[in-house]
Amino acid sequence: MYNSLALEKYNKKTIDLLDSDPHWQIVITTTALSLGIHAEELRDSIAVGTANTQDNRKQDVGRAGWKEGIIACRIIFMTMTELNKVNKIVKASGKVSVAAVSKVKQTTRAGKDTKKPLNPAKVVFLAEKVCPVACENVVYDNPPPRTLRMDCIQAQHPIPCDLCCMQYKLPYDPCQFPSSSDETTLHLFTMPSTASKPHKPRKKADDLKKVELEEVERALATYEQQLYAEEQLVAPHCYHPCSLYFPNALQEAIASDLLKIKSLAALNIILALKSWPFIELQSSNLFDYISLLQKTIHFQYGLSDIEKSSSNIDAVNLPPLNPSK
Ligand SMILES: [Zn+2]
């Protein structure tokens, strides 16, 4: 783990090990790693969520692939919510350019000015449909002008981007990213022995253990904050106290039955019994969030095969960590 709360000595050791220990292959980090860090062996960068600005994005992903001969892979996960916002802004702007997008007034669902408008350069980059590399050159006005708008194929990049592969009908599989030209073989990743501790069987298939229940309660409290942050902006609820958005009694009812909630209909019965005012708008998001919690518990705390087969976890698509808006 690398973050700004850790001791400087600890963070320095993390970076040193990246370069010197071939078994040291993954660092989980906050954006703290994006500034002024140089680890030559860093090959791939996987970002969960997009950076606030296009400059920050460059900074975040730019840590990987500094060594000569290394082909670095950069992956950014973004939410459908953000993608929808981007598409809406681009539609309103009429033209995909930083200047046009800057003129669009970004508002909330209630029609008020949004407190966190999306950065125009970021909108243009995320909306790009031809070649993000060329798009970035245009955004930054990268010289020389002759090559500014060239896509990966025209500019003869050794590895074309995914959109260029699609456009030119080249084979593209993100799981089969071409290997670097150096001969280094990475060691097989081995789980630390502490993680393979046998789990105590649960008393009943659908009951949470104490430690799981505590984790679920914390997760539901986080959901409450996120729901409040989102829904308080909507006019009909803006004067309601926070405690009314996701009442404790409802949280307790969901927590105690968490593993039994196997369908949206089952969740809706609980929500209706507690007269939850957001059933129509939010129950589907809440169900996704609950499914994610169930999945986390199944994998984090272990479950016998019989229990696994009795649940519907395979049918659940992983929702974003934040409930979608
Ligand atoms: Zn391209």
Residues whose N, C-alpha, C, O or C-beta is under 5 A from the ligand:
A	BS01	ZN	V130 C131 P132 V133 D151 C152 P160 C161 C164
